[in-house]
Amino acid sequence: MERHLQPVYFARALSHSVPQAIGRWSYSLYLWHWWPCYFIATSIAGRLGHTLLAQYLSLSVVLLFLIPAGWLSYQWLEAPYFRQSRAKESS
């Protein structure tokens, strides 16, 4: 008998605070990802070559930049807009 993951497991996983926060910040992360990723990856590859170590290091450095940048962008740009929109709807 095959075991399939039930939708309940996915619902539980996605209901935790970390996936929910990443979902809220996803647009900001999308907006910020291209140039930093490109710059960091080409800089590291230029020094270390196109190795697996360079790829892992690039990913780590990009995430160290991207997550705080996405969070700040969400807090300063998106969240105030959503609060203002909700305030207009409720009045």
Secondary structure, 3 states (H helix, E strand, C coil): CCCCCCHHHHHHHHCCHHHHHHHHHHHHHHHHHHHHHHHHHHHHHHHHCCCHHHHHHHHHHHHHHHHHHHHHHHHHHHHHHHHHHHHHHHC
